[in-house]
Amino acid sequence: MTTRSKSAGGALALQILNHVALGLVALLFLFPFFWMVSNALRSNAEVLAIPVRILPSVFQWDNFAVTWTQLPFGRFFLNSLVVSGSVTVITVFVSCLSGYAFARLKFPGRDALLMAYLGTLMVPAIMLIIPLFLIVNSLGMVNTFQGVILPVAFGTFGSFLLRQFFLSIPMELEEAARIDGASRLRILVSIIVPLSMPAIGLLSLFTFIGQWNNFLWPLIVMTGADNATLPVGLTQFQTQQGTAWNYIMAGATLSMLPGIVLAIILQKLIYNSIALNAGMGGR
């Protein structure tokens, strides 16, 4: 066996080992989702039974129908969609404006203001719950969608993420547009935003999923079941008679669908935008 064939065989073995390792890691991360779906397809008694069974003895597909009909699941779903979608739109809009200001505009105290802005990331979100609730209550927005949406729609992370991406876009494109008479707003809308779709897509995905799964703030602000979001609404399966874990798992499985669909849609958008940026010579 020649040296070249030995090196090729070693490279193939290393490649196979890498794929096996990646497969094991993927299975490790996917197991919680598999376990959730498995519990969603069994009776509540079997969920709590010992010894634990990996697969249900009887697949109860009607658990999903019961979950949807026993509670106003459609209402909870719509409420979560309104809250998550609104927070995402506002966050992206504000982050684009503030990120462009920090990246391109020159004004006194810009860097100091940016440092102070980033310093808010070090404040634990749980410490802001009481002050935010007092403000929302004083404005009369308790048990309203405005009270759930507005306090969490203005964050620092999105502004910093887009600022860093805007800095990677060549200045020559903006200077050429300025020579042609384009305003700052026109440059942002027509040049910066289209080239920044990878970052905007990621920000949209993270924001939507984060708010879709948000439990504590909607639980505090919303006092009625009609305006409850999905994570809060699923707690109604916890009663004095016990907890219907199979129905909770079924509801959690259904609640994952919008995030999965959005991830698939934005994945294609992000990949296409990255290819466009590479073709434009972004740096």
C-alpha positions as CSV (number, residue, x, y, z in Angstrom):
1,M,0.0,0.0,0.0
2,T,1.4,3.3,-1.1
3,T,1.8,6.4,1.2
4,R,-0.9,8.2,-0.8
5,S,-3.4,5.4,-0.3
6,K,-2.6,5.3,3.4
7,S,-3.2,9.0,3.8
8,A,-6.4,8.8,1.8
9,G,-7.6,5.9,4.0
10,G,-6.7,7.9,7.1
11,A,-8.6,11.0,5.9
12,L,-11.6,8.8,5.1
13,A,-11.6,7.2,8.5
14,L,-11.2,10.7,10.2
15,Q,-14.2,11.9,8.1
16,I,-16.3,9.0,9.1
17,L,-15.3,9.5,12.8
18,N,-16.3,13.2,12.6
19,H,-19.7,12.3,11.1
20,V,-20.3,9.7,13.8
21,A,-19.4,12.2,16.5
22,L,-21.6,14.9,15.0
23,G,-24.5,12.4,14.7
24,L,-24.1,11.5,18.4
25,V,-24.1,15.1,19.4
26,A,-27.2,15.8,17.2
27,L,-29.0,12.9,18.9
28,L,-28.1,14.2,22.3
29,F,-29.6,17.6,21.5
30,L,-32.6,16.2,19.8
31,F,-33.5,13.7,22.6
32,P,-35.4,16.3,24.7
33,F,-37.7,17.0,21.7
34,F,-38.1,13.3,21.0
35,W,-39.0,12.8,24.7
36,M,-41.6,15.6,24.6
37,V,-43.3,14.1,21.5
38,S,-43.2,10.7,23.1
39,N,-44.9,11.9,26.2
40,A,-47.4,13.8,24.1
41,L,-48.5,10.5,22.5
42,R,-49.2,8.5,25.7
43,S,-51.6,8.6,28.6
44,N,-50.9,10.7,31.7
45,A,-50.6,7.5,33.8
46,E,-48.0,6.1,31.5
47,V,-46.1,9.4,31.6
48,L,-45.6,9.0,35.4
49,A,-45.2,5.2,35.2
50,I,-42.0,3.5,36.4
51,P,-40.1,1.9,34.8
52,V,-39.9,4.5,32.1
53,R,-40.7,3.4,28.5
54,I,-39.0,5.1,25.6
55,L,-42.0,4.7,23.3
56,P,-45.7,4.7,24.3
57,S,-47.4,1.3,24.6
58,V,-50.3,2.8,22.8
59,F,-50.0,5.9,20.6
60,Q,-52.8,8.3,21.6
61,W,-52.9,10.7,18.6
62,D,-56.1,12.2,19.9
63,N,-54.1,14.0,22.7
64,F,-53.4,16.8,20.2
65,A,-57.1,17.2,19.4
66,V,-58.0,17.2,23.1
67,T,-55.4,19.8,23.8
68,W,-56.7,22.0,21.0
69,T,-60.4,21.7,22.1
70,Q,-60.2,21.4,25.9
71,L,-58.7,24.9,26.2
72,P,-59.1,27.9,24.0
73,F,-55.8,26.8,22.3
74,G,-56.6,28.7,19.1
75,R,-57.0,31.9,21.1
76,F,-53.7,31.3,23.0
77,F,-52.0,30.6,19.7
78,L,-53.3,33.9,18.2
79,N,-52.3,35.9,21.2
80,S,-48.8,34.5,21.1
81,L,-48.6,35.3,17.4
82,V,-49.7,38.9,17.9
83,V,-47.3,39.5,20.8
84,S,-44.3,37.7,19.2
85,G,-44.9,39.3,15.8
86,S,-45.4,42.8,17.1
87,V,-42.3,42.6,19.4
88,T,-40.2,41.3,16.4
89,V,-41.3,44.0,14.0
90,I,-40.7,46.8,16.6
91,T,-37.4,45.4,17.6
92,V,-36.1,45.1,14.0
93,F,-37.3,48.6,13.2
94,V,-35.8,50.3,16.2
95,S,-32.6,48.2,15.9
96,C,-32.0,49.2,12.3
97,L,-32.3,52.9,13.1
98,S,-30.2,52.8,16.3
99,G,-27.7,50.4,14.8
100,Y,-27.2,52.7,11.7
101,A,-26.8,55.8,14.0
102,F,-24.1,54.1,16.1
103,A,-22.3,52.7,13.0
104,R,-22.4,55.6,10.6
105,L,-23.4,58.9,12.2
106,K,-20.9,61.0,14.0
107,F,-22.2,63.0,16.9
108,P,-20.8,64.2,20.2
109,G,-20.8,61.5,22.9
110,R,-21.6,58.7,20.5
111,D,-19.1,56.2,21.9
112,A,-19.9,57.0,25.5
113,L,-23.6,56.6,24.8
114,L,-22.9,53.3,23.1
115,M,-20.9,52.0,26.1
116,A,-23.8,53.1,28.4
117,Y,-26.2,51.4,26.1
118,L,-24.3,48.2,26.2
119,G,-24.0,48.4,29.9
120,T,-27.7,47.7,30.2
121,L,-26.9,44.2,29.0
122,M,-25.3,43.5,32.3
123,V,-28.5,44.1,34.2
124,P,-30.4,40.8,34.9
125,A,-33.8,40.9,33.3
126,I,-35.4,39.6,36.4
127,M,-34.4,42.8,38.3
128,L,-36.5,44.9,35.9
129,I,-39.7,43.0,36.4
130,I,-41.0,45.1,39.3
131,P,-40.1,48.5,37.9
132,L,-41.6,47.6,34.5
133,F,-44.8,46.4,36.1
134,L,-45.1,49.6,38.2
135,I,-44.7,51.7,35.0
136,V,-47.1,49.5,33.1
137,N,-49.6,49.7,35.9
138,S,-49.3,53.5,36.2
139,L,-50.0,53.8,32.5
140,G,-53.1,51.6,32.8
141,M,-51.8,48.9,30.4
142,V,-52.1,45.9,32.7
143,N,-53.9,43.0,31.0
144,T,-53.4,44.6,27.6
145,F,-51.3,43.6,24.6
146,Q,-49.5,47.0,24.8
147,G,-48.4,46.2,28.3
148,V,-46.9,42.9,27.2
149,I,-45.3,44.1,23.9
150,L,-43.8,47.6,24.5
151,P,-41.6,47.0,27.6
152,V,-39.7,44.1,25.9
153,A,-39.7,45.5,22.3
154,F,-36.8,47.9,22.9
155,G,-33.6,46.0,23.6
156,T,-29.9,46.6,23.4
157,F,-28.9,43.3,21.8
158,G,-30.5,44.0,18.4
159,S,-29.0,47.4,18.1
160,F,-25.5,46.1,18.9
161,L,-25.9,43.1,16.5
162,L,-26.9,45.3,13.6
163,R,-24.4,48.0,14.3
164,Q,-21.6,45.4,14.1
165,F,-23.0,44.1,10.8
166,F,-23.5,47.6,9.4
167,L,-19.8,48.3,10.1
168,S,-18.8,45.4,7.8
169,I,-20.6,47.0,4.7
170,P,-18.2,48.9,2.5
171,M,-18.4,52.7,2.9
172,E,-17.9,53.1,-0.8
173,L,-21.5,52.0,-1.5
174,E,-22.8,54.7,0.9
175,E,-20.5,57.4,-0.5
176,A,-21.6,56.6,-4.0
177,A,-25.3,56.9,-2.9
178,R,-24.5,60.2,-1.2
179,I,-23.0,61.6,-4.4
180,D,-26.2,60.7,-6.2
181,G,-28.2,62.7,-3.7
182,A,-29.6,59.9,-1.5
183,S,-30.5,60.8,2.0
184,R,-29.5,58.9,5.1
185,L,-32.9,57.3,5.4
186,R,-32.8,56.3,1.7
187,I,-29.4,54.8,2.1
188,L,-30.5,52.8,5.1
189,V,-33.7,51.5,3.3
190,S,-32.3,50.9,-0.1
191,I,-28.7,49.8,0.5
192,I,-27.9,48.9,4.2
193,V,-31.0,46.9,5.0
194,P,-31.0,44.7,1.9
195,L,-27.3,43.9,2.4
196,S,-27.9,43.2,6.1
197,M,-30.6,40.6,5.8
198,P,-28.5,37.8,7.3
199,A,-28.2,39.8,10.6
200,I,-31.8,41.0,10.4
201,G,-33.0,37.5,9.8
202,L,-31.1,36.1,12.8
203,L,-32.4,39.0,15.0
204,S,-36.0,38.3,13.8
205,L,-35.6,34.6,14.5
206,F,-34.1,35.0,18.0
207,T,-36.6,37.7,18.9
208,F,-39.7,35.8,17.7
209,I,-38.7,32.5,19.4
210,G,-37.7,34.3,22.6
211,Q,-41.0,36.1,22.9
212,W,-43.0,33.0,21.7
213,N,-41.5,31.1,24.7
214,N,-41.6,34.0,27.1
215,F,-43.5,33.0,30.2
216,L,-42.8,35.3,33.2
217,W,-43.6,38.7,31.8
218,P,-47.0,37.7,30.2
219,L,-47.9,35.8,33.3
220,I,-47.4,39.0,35.4
221,V,-49.1,41.5,33.1
222,M,-52.0,39.4,31.8
223,T,-54.6,38.8,34.5
224,G,-57.3,37.2,32.3
225,A,-57.3,33.9,30.3
226,D,-58.6,35.6,27.2
227,N,-55.3,37.5,26.6
228,A,-53.0,34.7,27.8
229,T,-50.2,33.5,25.6
230,L,-49.5,29.9,24.9
231,P,-46.9,29.3,27.7
232,V,-49.3,30.8,30.2
233,G,-52.4,29.1,28.8
234,L,-50.8,25.7,29.0
235,T,-50.6,26.0,32.8
236,Q,-54.4,25.6,32.9
237,F,-53.7,21.8,32.6
238,Q,-52.3,22.1,36.1
239,T,-55.3,21.7,38.5
240,Q,-55.9,20.7,42.1
241,Q,-56.6,17.2,40.8
242,G,-53.2,16.9,39.2
243,T,-51.2,17.9,36.2
244,A,-52.1,16.5,32.7
245,W,-48.5,16.2,31.5
246,N,-49.4,14.5,28.3
247,Y,-51.7,17.4,27.3
248,I,-49.0,19.9,28.3
249,M,-46.4,18.0,26.1
250,A,-48.9,17.9,23.2
251,G,-49.5,21.7,23.5
252,A,-45.7,22.3,23.7
253,T,-45.2,20.2,20.6
254,L,-47.9,22.2,18.7
255,S,-46.4,25.5,19.9
256,M,-43.0,24.6,18.3
257,L,-44.5,24.7,14.8
258,P,-44.3,28.4,14.1
259,G,-40.7,28.6,15.2
260,I,-39.8,25.7,13.0
261,V,-41.5,27.2,10.0
262,L,-39.9,30.6,10.6
263,A,-36.5,29.0,10.9
264,I,-36.9,27.2,7.6
265,I,-38.1,30.4,5.8
266,L,-35.3,32.6,7.3
267,Q,-32.7,30.0,6.6
268,K,-33.1,30.3,2.9
269,L,-33.3,34.1,3.2
270,I,-30.1,34.2,5.2
271,Y,-28.2,31.9,2.9
272,N,-29.2,33.9,-0.2
273,S,-28.3,37.2,1.5
274,I,-24.8,35.8,2.5
275,A,-24.2,34.8,-1.2
276,L,-25.3,38.3,-2.3
277,N,-22.9,39.9,0.2
278,A,-20.1,37.7,-0.9
279,G,-20.8,38.8,-4.5
280,M,-20.8,42.4,-3.5
281,G,-17.4,42.1,-1.8
282,G,-18.6,42.9,1.7
283,R,-15.9,43.3,4.3
